[in-house]
Amino acid sequence: MVTVSVTLSEDRFQKLQALAEQFNIPMEQLLRISFEELALRPQEDFQKALTYVLKTYKELYERLA
């Protein structure tokens, strides 16, 4: 198993925390399930999702780079 560190805005962190609480699971489990689901999607769906995320968060990613 591999450990990954991710930087999130406070707002995103709070939203993820709220989702985890809603499902009554630890945030780490919510993230792991989400990443696994993304990895299992067909390539075309993944590409669409990735394009959307990159377009939406381009400015944020540029600031973090």
Helices and strands as residue ranges (DSSP letters): H 10-23, H 27-40, H 43-56, H 58-64
